[in-house]
Structures are given as C-alpha cells and as structure tokens.
C-alpha cells in the first residue's frame, strides 16, 4: 500500500512537472526566442503520449488567446469604424493632393533638368580642376627633373663634364627618386650610366690629347724654364758683384776677376736686359692648357675610379719619359742637339712638378723622385756616351754650360742634381783632352810658321810690344841701341800667349761648378802641367825630329826652350792671380814646365849630334878612294876637305847659343864641345869602318898613304880648336885609334907592336890585333895580285914572308884573345 502510494506521488509530481515544461515552451514561442529545439525536445522526453498532450495544451492555449483577442476587438471596434469613416472622408483630398503632387513633381523635374545639366558640368569641371591640380603637382615634381636633365645635356654639349657628373649625382640622389614611377624617369636612369661612360671616354680622349700636347711642347717649356733660370742666375750674379760680395770661397770669384770698368758696364747692361724681359716671363701653365688633366682627374675621382686614372697617367708619362730620354744619334754633332735634349727633359719634369703642386695624389713626391732617379741615370749614361764623341772643346764647353743651366733649373724645382756635377768632372777631363788636342794643333802651326831666327826689333815701340806678350828681361840687351835682336824666335811669345789662353779656356769650364778656389787652382795647375809635359813636350819632340829642321833651327830651339823655361814662374804667378791662391799653400801643385823644356833641350842637343853624324855620313858616302893606287895623290881627298869646312862653319853657329849669364855660357860651351867631340868620334869611327869594310877586299900601300893624308887633315882640324874649351889634345884623341893603326902600317913597325903588345906603355896600345889582321890581309892579297913576279925578287920575297909571319902572329893573338874571353 505504501508502495502504491509512492507511485501515485511520483506520478503526481511528474504531471506537475510536465505542465511546467509546457508553460515554459509556450512562453518561449510567444516571446519568439529562437531556437526552440531544446524546448521542443523536452516535450518528447520519457512520455510516449507527450506529443498529444502537448497538442492539447497548445490548443487550449490558442483558445485562451483567441478569447482575449475577441475581447480586445470588441473593445476597439467602434474606434476602428470611426477611423475607417474618417479615412474615407480623407480619400478625396488625397486624390486631389496626389494630382497636385504629380503636377508639382512634373514641374520640378522640368525645372531640375537645367540644374542637373549645370551640376554635371560643375562636376565635370571639378573633376578637370582636380585632375589639373594633380597634373600641376606632378609636373612641379617632374619639371626640376627635366630641367636638371636638360641642364645635363647642355653641360655635355659644352663639355662641362665635371659639372655634368655633379648634375647626374643630384638627379640620382634628389630628383629621380621623387618621380621614379614615371617611364621617362626610368629611361633617364638607364641613360645616366651610359652618359658616365661617355664622359669617361671623352675625358680620357682629352687626356690623351693633353699628353700628346705636352710631349710636343716639352722642349718649349724646358727652353723657357732654362732661360728663366739662366736669367735669374745672371741677375743674381750681377747683383752680387755690384754689392762687392767676396767670391773667394766659390767659383763666382773667378767669374768676377775681370777689369772693373768692363764689369760695371756688363752688370748694368745685364740688369737692364733683365728689366726688359721681366714682363715676358712665361710659366708652364702659360704654354700648356692643363685643364684636361684637372677635368679628367676630377671626373674619375667623382666616378670613384681615381686610382685607375692615376695608374694610366703615370704609365703614359713613364712611356713619354723613356721617349724623351732617348737621344738622337747625331746629338753630339751640334750644341742644338744637346739643347733640344735638355729642354725636352726639363719640360717633362716642369710639367710633373706643376701637376704635383696643383693636384692631390695624381703625382706624389716619391713618384717624381723615383722617375727623376731613373731619368738621371739614363741622362748620365747618354751624356757619357755622346760627350765622348765630341772633339771640339768649344762644343764641350757649351755642353758644360748647358748641363749647368739644366742642373740649376731642375734644382730650382727641387730635384737633386749632385750626380750631374760629378759628371761634369768627368767631362772636364774630356774637355781638357780636347783642349790639349786643339792646342797641339796651335803649337804645331806656331812651330811651322816660325823662321827660327832671333826677333828683330827696330825701335822702342816694337820692343815694348814683344815684352808685353812675353816676360823677357835682359839688362845687357837693354843697354844696346836699336835696332837689335832678341835671342828667342817669334814662336816663344806666341807659345807663352797660347799657354795663357789655355789656362783661360780651362778656367771657363770650372765656372759655376760650385767648387772652392783651392780646387779650381789645383785643376788649372794640373791641366797646365798636362799641356806642358804632354802636349807641348810632344810637339817639341816632333819638331826636333822633323827632317827639315837643321842645325841652325835646333840651336834656336835650344834658345827658345831656355826662355820658355824661365817664363814658367810667370805662368805660376798668372794662375795665382786668377785663383787668388798663394803658391805657398800646402796642397798647391807646381808646374812641371822646367823638366819639359829641359827634356826638349836635351832632345834638341841629341838631334844636333845625330844630324851632325848624318851629315858626316853624307860626306863620307861621297868618298871615292882608289884602293889599289900605287902611291898617294899628295893631298887630302876633296870630300874630306869639304866635310871639314862644313864642320868649321857649323860650329860657328854655336856662338849664338844663349850666353847672357854664366849658366847659359856653361851650357852653350858644353853643347858645342859635346857636338864637336861627337862629330870627331863619329868621323873617326866612320873612317875606321871604311878601312875595315868587309866588301873591301884589297888595299894598297898607296891607298893607305892617301888615307893617312885625310886623317892628318882631321887631326889638324881637331887641333885647331874649332870649339873653345877643350884642354890640350882632348879632341885629337878621337882619332888616336886611326893614327896608331896608320902609323903601324906606314912605318911597318910590326916588331915593336908584337913585342910591346899588352903593355900600357906600348906605342900602338890602341891598335886591336883583329883590326890590324883584317887590314894586313887586305894588303897581303893586293901584294899577291900586283906582284906576280915578286917571287923572282929577293926583297919582295922577304916582305911577303914577313907579312905571312905577322899574319900568323896576329892570328895567334886574336885566338888568344878569343880564348881569354
């Protein structure tokens, strides 16, 4: 029962719960809350008849709502009827209003057509205005770009390439980015690199033209620079001289040692010329337009390719340097060839120096120094080679002057030139050699033109002219009245003058070498020593050896060398006055002229002896002895008498040797004595050789007697004292060998000869057994042929036996001498 009650309670609770659920669903439906799926799903849960019950509940609900609607309609029905009635009344008015509205609308539409048209026009204009404004705004952006591009084209046309590059840079960085969306900008952007390449090519072409231009104008630039340097140096030198600057320490002292009046005129004229040319000074920039290289450098720098440009420029300039440094093969023939060579080099480095100072980095000091060192080595090698071909001292001197100007010019631009001055010392030696060759020709001409006779002076004026050229002093000669003769010949003052001219010529080369006066003095003395000891000495030696120079000329040469020797001290004084260096200075060289003239004098003396002997040989060649004559002619031979007369007249010439003092007298006596003794000895030797000649096979006693007469004449000549100063029979001793030999054969004193042979007291001490044997055999053969019947005469047979006996004894003596030897 209890269980059944519980079930009823549960059913009751379930019914109540279901009604509550249906009410909720109805409430949701009425409130239009969607979705209703959840609520509707709850209707069908658990109850099999839930749908029907829900429909019943729904119908009940609808009926309730219908009753409420009916109640409400009943309540509002009268109001609705009233409203309908009112609405019907209004319909007529509404129709009327509709007609009016339609008419009004028609009239409004007609009136609005014009407004619409104008409004559309206004809209179109506003659109155009907006478009124009937009276009103007865009054009305002584009116009600067177009203007800049137009400016770029104009700059390209007028070749303002650097400005064009700046314009391109502005276009790229400032203008084109603002309007990059336009097609023409893209075209511009594509064209700019092409324009840059075009500018590079054009600027490089201009640079090549510039390089070609400076190659052509280098000589003119260098010539102008060297001329300016020389004018400046001349001006400074003249100014220093006017201010009485002491030049003892440098080479300009030598330049300044000229007569004062002449110097003043020269200085004033130089200053005036400098003033005249002052306004005509030109620079490298005046002669060559450097703008292409500046422009090209800036262009490549802007393009970020400056290193390429620098490398190209330096490479091309190196090539040009090699071309400039290559001389012409005939450069050494004229000074113009050297001047052109130096001008081109100076022009090249003046341009490089200008580029160095007006550009940044294109040319560096290290680069120019390297280039100059390379060029300097080449220049020195070229000058060494070509200067060696120069044989004209004037050309060498002009070359030296050019080198000095060349060095001074480049030194003014900061290039070291010490090696050039060192080269000048090498060229100085060559210059001295060419001077020596030139002066050798001058000396030869002077010697050829000399008459080798004392200089005649008719009056005081002529005498002063001679002594003004040559330092001659002779108190004894001064006491003599005019006309008179100076002891030396015309060549002496001429030689002295030429030696001084040589010193001047040597001095010219030493100018501007920046050396001290001591060094210059040493150079002058050394070169003068070479002139005296080599050139003049050689000319004198050659002169003495000339065939046409006779004994009289040789005697005059001895006199001349004596006076030249005495003049050497005046030459030393002359050099001292020029260099202002005292001869007492420790390092001062001395002139070697004394030994030169002494050697020449000794050579002349030896030539006198030689020529005398040659003349004696010529006379002896005229001898025509009949060696088979039976008896002598009773007088000396004609050739020998002529020879003796010649010797007498010849030795009289020696009285003209210088004898104004004791030294000269002693010298002249010695020369004369030596010549006379040499002549007698040579005559004696020649006569002895004539007797002993191997081609002479026979000699008769008559020929010996004739030969004895000739020797007697020689002895008489020797005893007549042809030259004073011999003591006793000194000169006759030259014929002692002949005399003893002839006496032996004339007296036929063989017993005495053989008995006393080898003793110092022998009468025939000078007779050699071999000589006696040779002559005796010649006489023996003659006796055999001329005395065919001598064997039938007792005396002749005895004489023949005696000869044979003597011959045997002489042979034994000769053999004994050979064994002893």
C-alpha positions in Angstrom: 0.0 0.0 0.0 2.8 2.2 0.9 4.5 1.3 -2.3 1.4 2.2 -4.3 1.2 5.5 -2.5 4.8 6.3 -3.5 4.0 5.6 -7.1 1.0 7.8 -7.1 3.0 10.6 -5.5 5.6 10.2 -8.2 3.0 10.3 -11.0 1.5 13.4 -9.5 4.9 15.1 -9.3 5.6 14.1 -12.9 2.4 15.6 -14.1 3.0 18.8 -12.4 6.5 18.9 -13.8 5.2 18.4 -17.3 2.8 21.2 -17.1 5.6 23.5 -16.0 7.6 22.4 -19.0 4.7 23.1 -21.4 4.2 26.5 -20.0 7.8 27.4 -20.5 7.7 26.2 -24.1 4.6 28.3 -24.8 6.3 31.3 -23.2 9.3 30.9 -25.5 7.1 30.6 -28.5 5.2 33.7 -27.6 8.3 35.6 -27.0 9.9 34.4 -30.3 13.0 33.2 -28.6 14.9 31.0 -31.0 16.0 28.4 -31.4 13.2 26.2 -29.9 14.9 22.9 -30.4 15.9 22.3 -26.8 12.4 23.2 -25.5 10.6 21.1 -28.1 13.0 18.2 -27.4 12.0 18.3 -23.8 8.3 17.8 -24.8 9.0 14.4 -26.2 11.2 13.0 -23.5 10.2 10.0 -21.4 6.4 10.2 -22.2 5.0 8.3 -25.1 1.8 10.4 -25.2 3.7 13.6 -24.6 3.0 14.9 -28.2 -0.7 14.6 -27.9 -0.8 16.1 -24.5 1.4 18.9 -25.8 -1.0 19.5 -28.7 -3.9 19.6 -26.3 -2.2 22.0 -24.1 -1.4 24.1 -27.2 -5.0 24.1 -28.5 -6.1 25.2 -25.0 -3.7 28.0 -25.1 -4.7 29.1 -28.5 -8.3 29.2 -27.4 -7.5 31.3 -24.5 -5.6 33.8 -26.7 -8.5 33.9 -29.2 -10.9 34.8 -26.4 -8.6 37.6 -25.4 -8.3 38.8 -29.0 -12.1 38.8 -29.3 -12.5 40.7 -26.1 -9.9 43.2 -27.4 -11.6 43.6 -30.8 -14.9 44.1 -29.2 -13.4 46.8 -27.1 -11.8 48.7 -30.0 -14.4 48.0 -32.8 -16.1 51.4 -32.6 -12.8 53.2 -32.8 -12.0 51.2 -35.9 -15.2 52.0 -37.5 -14.7 55.7 -36.8 -11.3 55.5 -38.3 -12.5 53.9 -41.5 -15.1 56.5 -41.8 -12.6 59.3 -41.3 -10.3 57.7 -43.8 -13.0 57.6 -46.5 -13.5 61.2 -46.0 -9.8 61.9 -46.5 -9.6 59.9 -49.7 -10.9 62.6 -51.9 -8.5 65.1 -50.5 -5.7 62.5 -51.0 -6.6 62.1 -54.7 -6.6 65.8 -55.1 -3.3 66.1 -53.3 -1.9 63.4 -55.5 -2.7 65.3 -58.6 -1.2 68.4 -57.2 2.0 66.5 -56.1 2.2 64.9 -59.6 2.0 68.2 -61.3 4.4 69.7 -58.9 6.8 66.9 -59.5 6.5 67.3 -63.2 7.2 71.0 -63.0 10.0 70.3 -60.6 11.5 67.8 -62.9 11.3 70.2 -65.8 13.0 72.9 -63.8 15.7 70.5 -62.4 16.9 69.3 -65.8 18.9 72.6 -66.4 20.2 72.4 -62.8 21.2 68.8 -63.4 23.0 69.7 -66.6 24.8 72.6 -64.8 25.5 70.4 -61.9 27.0 67.7 -64.2 29.1 70.4 -65.9 30.2 71.6 -62.5 31.1 68.1 -61.5 33.0 67.6 -64.8 34.8 70.9 -64.2 35.5 70.0 -60.7 37.0 66.7 -61.9 39.1 68.5 -64.5 40.2 71.0 -61.9 41.1 68.2 -59.6 43.0 66.5 -62.5 44.7 69.7 -63.4 45.7 70.3 -59.9 47.1 66.8 -59.7 48.9 67.3 -63.0 50.4 70.6 -61.8 51.5 68.9 -58.7 53.1 66.1 -60.6 54.6 68.5 -63.1 56.0 70.5 -60.3 57.8 67.3 -59.3 58.8 66.4 -62.8 59.9 69.8 -64.0 63.0 70.0 -61.8 64.0 66.6 -63.1 63.5 67.6 -66.7 65.3 70.9 -66.1 68.2 69.1 -64.5 68.3 66.6 -67.3 68.2 69.5 -69.8 71.0 71.1 -67.9 72.9 67.9 -68.0 72.6 67.7 -71.8 73.6 71.3 -72.1 76.7 70.7 -70.0 77.6 67.7 -72.1 77.3 69.8 -75.2 79.5 72.5 -73.9 82.0 69.8 -72.5 81.5 70.8 -68.9 81.8 67.1 -67.9 82.6 67.6 -64.2 79.5 69.8 -63.7 77.6 67.2 -65.7 78.6 64.5 -63.3 77.6 66.7 -60.3 74.2 67.2 -62.1 73.9 63.4 -62.5 74.6 62.9 -58.9 71.8 65.4 -57.9 69.4 63.7 -60.3 70.1 60.3 -58.9 70.0 61.3 -55.2 67.5 64.1 -55.1 65.2 64.4 -58.1 64.6 61.0 -59.7 63.5 59.2 -56.5 60.5 61.6 -56.3 59.2 60.6 -59.7 60.6 57.2 -60.2 57.2 55.8 -61.1 57.2 57.6 -64.5 58.5 55.9 -67.6 60.7 58.8 -68.7 62.5 58.6 -65.3 63.3 55.0 -66.0 64.7 56.0 -69.3 66.8 58.7 -67.7 68.0 56.2 -65.1 69.0 53.8 -67.8 70.8 56.6 -69.7 72.9 58.0 -66.8 75.4 55.1 -66.7 75.9 55.5 -70.4 76.5 59.2 -70.1 79.0 58.5 -67.4 80.9 56.1 -69.7 80.7 58.6 -72.4 82.1 61.3 -70.1 84.9 58.9 -69.1 85.8 58.2 -72.7 85.7 61.8 -73.7 87.8 62.9 -70.7 90.2 60.1 -71.4 90.4 61.3 -75.1 91.1 64.8 -73.8 93.8 63.5 -71.6 95.4 61.7 -74.5 95.3 64.9 -76.5 96.8 66.7 -73.4 99.6 64.1 -73.2 100.4 64.5 -76.9 100.3 68.3 -76.5 102.8 68.3 -73.6 105.0 65.9 -75.5 105.2 68.4 -78.3 105.6 71.4 -76.1 108.1 69.9 -73.6 111.1 71.4 -75.4 109.4 74.8 -75.5 108.5 74.6 -71.8 112.0 73.4 -70.9 113.7 76.1 -73.1 111.6 78.8 -71.3 112.4 77.3 -67.9 116.1 77.1 -68.6 116.1 80.6 -70.0 114.4 81.9 -66.9 116.9 80.1 -64.6 119.8 81.4 -66.6 118.5 85.0 -66.5 117.8 84.7 -62.8 121.3 83.4 -62.2 122.9 86.1 -64.3 120.8 88.7 -62.5 121.8 87.4 -59.1 125.5 87.1 -60.1 125.5 90.7 -61.4 123.7 91.9 -58.3 126.2 90.2 -56.0 129.1 91.7 -58.0 127.6 95.1 -57.7 127.4 94.7 -53.9 131.1 93.7 -53.8 130.4 90.2 -52.5 133.5 88.2 -51.6 133.7 85.3 -54.1 136.9 83.8 -52.7 135.0 80.8 -51.4 133.3 79.8 -54.6 133.5 79.7 -58.3 131.9 83.1 -58.8 135.1 84.7 -57.6 136.7 83.5 -60.8 133.9 84.9 -62.9 134.3 88.2 -61.2 138.0 88.7 -61.8 137.6 91.0 -64.8 138.5 94.7 -65.2 136.2 96.8 -63.0 135.0 99.3 -65.7 134.1 96.5 -68.1 132.4 94.7 -65.3 130.3 97.7 -64.4 129.1 98.1 -67.9 128.3 94.4 -68.2 126.4 94.5 -64.9 124.3 97.5 -65.9 123.5 96.0 -69.3 122.6 92.7 -67.7 120.2 94.4 -65.2 118.7 96.4 -68.0 118.1 93.3 -70.0 116.5 91.6 -67.0 114.1 94.6 -66.6 113.2 94.4 -70.3 112.4 90.7 -70.1 110.8 90.7 -66.7 107.3 91.1 -68.2 107.9 88.3 -70.6 108.2 85.5 -68.0 106.1 82.6 -69.0 105.2 79.5 -67.0 104.3 76.0 -68.0 100.6 76.9 -67.4 101.0 79.8 -69.9 102.3 77.4 -72.6 100.1 74.4 -72.0 96.4 74.1 -71.1 96.3 71.8 -68.1 92.5 71.8 -67.8 92.1 68.4 -69.5 94.1 66.7 -66.8 92.4 68.6 -64.0 89.0 67.8 -65.5 89.9 64.1 -66.1 91.2 63.8 -62.6 88.0 65.3 -61.1 85.8 63.2 -63.3 87.5 59.9 -62.4 87.5 60.9 -58.8 83.8 61.6 -58.8 83.2 58.3 -60.6 85.2 56.6 -57.9 87.8 55.4 -60.4 90.6 57.8 -59.4 93.2 55.0 -58.9 92.7 53.8 -62.5 93.2 57.3 -63.8 96.4 57.8 -61.7 97.8 54.5 -62.9 97.1 55.3 -66.5 98.5 58.8 -66.3 101.7 57.6 -64.6 102.1 54.7 -67.1 101.8 57.0 -70.0 104.1 59.6 -68.5 106.7 56.9 -67.9 106.5 55.9 -71.6 106.9 59.6 -72.6 109.9 59.9 -70.2 111.6 57.0 -71.9 111.0 58.7 -75.3 112.3 62.0 -74.0 115.4 60.4 -72.6 116.2 58.7 -75.9 118.6 61.0 -77.7 119.1 61.4 -81.4 122.1 59.6 -82.8 123.6 62.8 -84.1 123.0 64.8 -80.9 126.8 65.1 -80.2 127.4 66.9 -83.5 125.9 70.3 -82.6 125.1 72.1 -79.4 121.5 72.5 -80.6 121.1 68.7 -80.3 122.1 68.8 -76.7 119.9 71.9 -76.0 116.9 70.2 -77.5 117.6 67.1 -75.5 117.9 69.1 -72.2 114.9 71.3 -73.0 112.6 68.2 -73.5 113.7 66.7 -70.2 113.3 70.0 -68.3 109.9 70.5 -69.9 108.9 67.0 -68.9 109.8 67.4 -65.2 108.5 71.0 -65.0 105.1 69.6 -66.1 105.4 66.9 -63.5 106.3 69.4 -60.8 103.3 71.6 -61.8 101.0 68.6 -61.7 102.5 67.7 -58.3 101.7 71.0 -56.8 98.2 71.7 -58.3 96.7 68.2 -57.9 96.2 66.0 -54.9 97.6 62.5 -55.2 97.8 62.3 -59.0 101.6 62.7 -58.8 103.5 62.3 -55.5 106.9 63.4 -54.5 108.0 59.8 -54.1 106.8 59.1 -57.7 108.7 62.2 -59.1 111.8 61.3 -57.2 111.7 57.7 -58.5 111.1 59.0 -62.0 113.9 61.5 -61.7 116.4 59.0 -60.4 115.6 56.7 -63.3 115.9 59.6 -65.7 119.2 60.9 -64.1 120.9 57.5 -64.6 119.8 57.5 -68.2 120.9 61.1 -68.8 124.3 60.5 -67.3 124.8 57.4 -69.4 123.7 59.3 -72.5 126.0 62.2 -71.8 128.9 60.0 -71.1 128.4 58.2 -74.4 127.8 61.3 -76.6 130.2 63.6 -75.0 133.0 61.1 -75.7 132.3 61.8 -79.4 133.0 65.5 -79.0 136.3 66.6 -80.4 135.7 70.3 -80.4 136.5 72.0 -77.0 134.1 74.8 -77.7 131.3 72.3 -78.1 132.3 70.5 -74.9 132.3 73.9 -73.1 128.9 74.8 -74.4 127.7 71.3 -73.3 129.1 72.0 -69.9 127.2 75.4 -69.7 124.0 73.6 -70.8 124.5 70.9 -68.2 125.0 73.6 -65.5 121.9 75.5 -66.6 120.0 72.2 -66.9 121.1 71.3 -63.3 120.3 74.7 -61.9 116.9 74.7 -63.5 115.9 71.3 -62.1 117.5 72.1 -58.8 115.2 75.1 -58.6 112.2 72.7 -58.9 113.5 70.5 -56.0 115.3 67.7 -57.9 118.7 66.6 -56.7 121.5 67.2 -59.2 124.7 66.4 -57.4 125.4 63.5 -59.8 125.3 65.9 -62.7 128.0 68.0 -61.2 130.0 64.8 -60.6 129.5 64.0 -64.3 130.9 67.4 -65.1 134.2 66.5 -63.5 134.4 63.5 -65.8 133.5 65.8 -68.8 136.1 68.2 -67.5 138.8 65.6 -68.1 137.5 65.1 -71.6 137.3 68.8 -72.1 141.0 69.1 -71.1 141.8 66.3 -73.6 140.0 68.2 -76.4 141.8 71.4 -75.4 145.1 69.5 -75.5 144.4 68.3 -79.0 143.4 71.8 -80.1 146.4 73.4 -78.6 148.6 70.7 -80.0 147.4 71.9 -83.5 148.0 75.5 -82.4 151.5 74.7 -81.3 152.3 72.8 -84.5 151.0 75.8 -86.5 153.2 78.2 -84.5 156.3 76.0 -84.9 155.5 75.6 -88.7 155.2 79.4 -89.1 158.4 80.2 -87.1 161.5 81.1 -89.0 163.8 80.1 -86.1 165.8 83.3 -86.1 166.1 85.9 -83.3 163.3 88.5 -83.2 164.4 91.8 -84.7 163.2 95.0 -83.0 163.7 98.3 -84.9 162.6 100.7 -82.1 161.3 101.0 -78.6 157.7 100.5 -79.6 158.3 97.2 -81.2 160.4 96.1 -78.2 157.5 97.0 -75.8 155.1 95.1 -78.0 157.2 92.0 -77.7 157.8 92.2 -73.9 154.1 92.9 -73.4 153.4 89.5 -74.8 156.4 87.7 -73.1 158.1 88.3 -69.8 161.6 88.9 -71.2 164.3 90.7 -69.2 167.9 91.2 -70.2 169.8 94.1 -68.7 172.7 93.7 -71.2 170.3 93.8 -74.2 168.6 96.8 -72.8 171.8 98.7 -72.9 172.2 98.1 -76.7 170.9 100.6 -79.1 168.2 99.9 -81.7 167.8 98.1 -84.0 168.7 94.9 -82.1 167.6 91.3 -81.9 166.0 89.4 -79.1 167.6 86.0 -78.6 164.4 83.9 -78.9 162.4 83.4 -82.1 158.8 84.5 -82.8 157.3 81.3 -81.5 158.3 81.9 -77.9 155.9 84.8 -77.2 153.2 83.1 -79.2 153.6 79.8 -77.2 153.5 81.8 -74.0 150.3 83.6 -75.1 148.7 80.3 -76.1 149.6 78.7 -72.7 147.8 81.6 -71.0 144.9 81.2 -73.4 144.8 77.5 -72.5 144.6 78.5 -68.8 141.7 80.8 -69.6 140.0 78.1 -71.6 140.4 75.6 -68.7 139.1 78.2 -66.3 135.9 78.7 -68.3 135.0 75.1 -67.7 135.5 75.5 -64.0 132.9 78.3 -63.8 129.7 77.6 -62.0 130.8 74.2 -60.7 130.4 75.3 -57.1 134.0 74.4 -56.2 136.4 76.3 -53.9 139.2 78.5 -55.3 141.7 75.9 -54.0 140.1 73.2 -56.1 140.0 75.4 -59.1 143.6 76.3 -58.6 144.5 72.7 -58.4 142.5 71.9 -61.6 144.2 74.7 -63.5 147.7 73.7 -62.5 147.1 70.0 -63.3 145.7 70.8 -66.7 148.5 73.3 -67.4 151.0 70.6 -66.4 149.4 68.2 -68.9 149.7 70.9 -71.6 153.4 71.5 -70.8 154.5 67.9 -70.1 152.5 66.1 -72.7 151.2 68.4 -75.5 153.9 71.0 -75.7 156.6 68.4 -75.0 155.3 66.1 -77.7 155.2 69.0 -80.2 158.7 70.0 -79.4 159.9 66.4 -79.7 158.2 66.0 -83.0 159.5 69.4 -84.2 163.0 68.4 -83.3 162.7 65.1 -85.2 161.4 66.8 -88.4 163.8 66.3 -91.3 163.7 69.9 -92.4 164.8 71.2 -89.1 168.5 71.9 -89.5 171.3 72.5 -87.0 170.6 76.3 -87.0 167.0 75.7 -86.2 167.9 73.2 -83.5 170.2 75.7 -81.9 167.4 78.3 -81.9 165.1 75.7 -80.4 167.5 75.3 -77.5 167.5 79.0 -77.0 163.7 79.1 -77.2 163.2 76.3 -74.6 165.6 78.2 -72.3 163.4 81.3 -72.3 160.2 79.3 -72.0 161.6 77.5 -69.0 162.4 80.9 -67.4 158.8 82.0 -68.1 157.3 79.1 -66.1 157.4 81.1 -62.9 155.4 83.9 -64.5 152.8 81.3 -65.5 152.5 80.2 -61.9 152.1 83.8 -60.9 149.4 84.2 -63.6 147.4 81.2 -62.1 147.9 82.6 -58.6 146.5 86.0 -59.6 143.5 84.3 -61.2 142.6 81.9 -58.3 143.9 84.1 -55.5 145.6 81.0 -54.0 149.2 81.5 -52.8 151.9 79.2 -54.1 153.0 78.6 -50.5 149.7 76.8 -49.8 150.4 73.2 -48.7 148.3 71.5 -51.4 149.1 73.8 -54.2 150.5 71.9 -57.2 153.6 73.1 -59.1 154.1 73.4 -62.8 156.4 70.9 -64.4 157.5 73.1 -67.3 161.1 73.1 -66.2 161.6 69.4 -66.8 159.6 69.6 -70.0 161.9 72.3 -71.5 165.0 70.6 -70.2 163.9 67.3 -71.8 163.2 69.2 -75.1 166.6 70.9 -74.8 168.3 67.5 -74.3 166.4 66.1 -77.2 167.5 69.1 -79.4 171.1 68.6 -78.4 170.9 64.9 -79.2 169.3 65.7 -82.5 172.2 68.1 -83.2 174.6 65.3 -82.6 172.5 62.9 -84.7 172.2 65.4 -87.6 175.9 66.2 -87.5 176.7 62.5 -87.7 174.2 62.1 -90.6 175.9 65.0 -92.4 179.2 63.4 -91.8 177.9 60.1 -93.2 176.6 62.0 -96.3 180.1 63.4 -96.9 181.8 60.1 -96.4 179.4 58.5 -98.9 181.0 60.8 -101.4 184.4 59.3 -100.8 185.9 57.7 -103.9 189.2 56.0 -102.9 191.2 54.1 -105.4 192.2 51.3 -103.0 194.7 49.9 -105.5 196.6 53.1 -106.2 200.4 52.7 -106.2 201.0 56.0 -104.5 199.0 58.8 -102.9 197.9 61.9 -104.7 199.9 64.1 -102.3 196.9 66.0 -100.9 193.9 65.2 -98.9 190.7 64.0 -100.5 188.2 66.6 -101.7 185.2 65.1 -99.9 187.1 65.3 -96.6 188.2 68.9 -97.1 184.5 69.8 -97.8 183.5 67.9 -94.6 186.0 69.8 -92.5 184.9 73.1 -93.9 181.3 72.2 -93.1 182.2 71.3 -89.6 184.1 74.6 -89.1 181.1 76.7 -90.3 178.7 74.6 -88.3 180.4 75.0 -85.0 180.4 78.7 -85.5 176.6 78.6 -85.1 177.0 77.6 -81.5 178.3 81.1 -80.7 174.6 82.1 -81.0 173.6 80.0 -78.1 172.3 82.0 -75.0 175.3 83.2 -73.1 173.9 86.3 -71.3 174.8 84.8 -67.9 177.2 82.2 -66.6 174.7 79.4 -66.7 174.0 80.0 -70.3 177.6 80.3 -71.2 178.4 77.0 -69.5 175.5 75.3 -71.2 176.5 76.6 -74.6 180.1 75.6 -74.2 179.0 72.1 -73.1 176.7 71.6 -76.0 179.3 72.9 -78.5 182.1 70.7 -77.0 179.8 67.6 -76.9 178.8 68.2 -80.5 182.3 68.7 -81.7 183.6 65.6 -79.8 180.7 63.6 -81.1 181.4 64.7 -84.6 185.1 63.8 -84.4 184.4 60.5 -82.8 181.8 59.6 -85.5 184.2 60.7 -88.2 186.9 58.6 -86.8 184.6 55.6 -86.4 183.3 56.0 -90.0 186.8 56.2 -91.4 187.8 53.1 -89.5 184.7 51.3 -90.7 185.7 52.3 -94.3 189.1 50.6 -93.9 187.6 47.5 -92.4 184.6 47.2 -94.7 184.1 43.5 -95.5 183.3 44.4 -99.1 186.7 46.0 -99.5 189.0 43.1 -100.4 192.3 44.8 -101.3 194.1 47.9 -100.1 197.4 49.1 -101.5 200.1 50.9 -99.6 199.4 54.0 -101.8 195.8 53.9 -100.7 196.9 53.7 -97.1 199.2 56.7 -97.6 196.3 58.7 -99.2 194.0 57.7 -96.3 196.8 58.8 -93.9 196.7 62.3 -95.6 193.0 62.5 -94.9 193.4 61.5 -91.3 196.1 64.2 -90.9 193.6 66.8 -92.0 191.2 65.5 -89.4 193.9 65.8 -86.8 194.7 69.3 -87.9 191.0 70.3 -87.7 190.9 68.8 -84.1 194.0 70.7 -83.1 192.7 74.0 -84.5 190.2 74.2 -81.6 187.0 74.6 -83.6 185.1 74.9 -80.4 186.7 76.6 -77.4 187.0 74.9 -74.1 189.0 71.7 -74.9 192.1 71.1 -72.9 195.2 70.0 -74.7 194.9 67.2 -77.2 191.5 66.1 -75.9 189.8 66.5 -79.3 192.6 64.8 -81.2 192.2 61.7 -79.0 189.1 61.0 -81.1 191.4 60.0 -84.0 194.0 58.1 -81.8 192.9 54.7 -82.9 193.3 55.6 -86.6 196.5 57.4 -86.0 198.2 54.4 -84.3 196.9 51.9 -86.9 198.1 54.0 -89.8 201.5 54.7 -88.2 201.9 50.9 -87.7 201.3 50.3 -91.4 203.2 53.3 -92.6 206.3 52.6 -90.6 205.8 48.9 -90.8 206.9 48.6 -87.2 205.5 45.1 -86.6 208.3 44.0 -84.4 207.7 46.8 -81.9 203.9 46.2 -82.0 204.3 42.5 -81.4 206.9 43.0 -78.7 205.0 45.6 -76.8 201.5 44.2 -77.2 199.7 44.1 -74.0 201.8 46.7 -72.2 200.4 50.0 -71.1 203.5 51.8 -72.5 203.0 50.3 -75.9 203.4 52.8 -78.8 200.4 51.0 -80.5 198.2 50.5 -77.5 195.0 51.4 -79.3 195.6 49.0 -82.2 193.5 45.9 -81.9 195.1 42.7 -83.3 191.9 41.8 -85.2 191.8 45.2 -86.8 195.5 45.0 -87.8 195.0 41.5 -89.1 192.0 42.5 -91.2 193.8 45.4 -92.8 197.0 43.4 -93.3 195.2 40.6 -95.0 193.7 43.1 -97.4 197.2 44.4 -98.2 198.6 40.8 -98.5 196.1 39.9 -101.1 197.0 43.1 -103.0 200.7 42.2 -102.9 200.0 38.8 -104.4 198.0 40.1 -107.3 200.1 43.1 -108.1 203.5 41.3 -107.8 203.2 38.2 -110.0 206.9 38.2 -110.4 207.7 39.2 -106.9 208.9 35.6 -106.2 211.8 36.3 -108.6 212.9 39.3 -106.4 214.6 38.6 -103.1 213.3 41.8 -101.3 209.7 41.1 -102.3 210.0 37.5 -101.3 211.3 38.6 -97.9 208.5 41.1 -97.5 205.9 38.5 -98.4 207.4 36.1 -95.8 207.3 38.9 -93.2 203.7 39.6 -93.9 202.8 35.9 -93.6 204.8 35.7 -90.4 203.0 38.8 -88.9 199.6 37.4 -90.0 200.3 34.2 -88.2 201.3 36.0 -85.1 198.3 38.3 -85.3 196.0 35.3 -85.7 197.6 33.7 -82.6 196.9 36.9 -80.7 193.4 37.1 -81.9 192.8 33.4 -81.0 194.4 34.0 -77.6 192.0 37.0 -77.0 189.1 34.8 -78.0 190.1 32.0 -75.6 190.6 34.5 -72.8 187.2 36.0 -73.5 
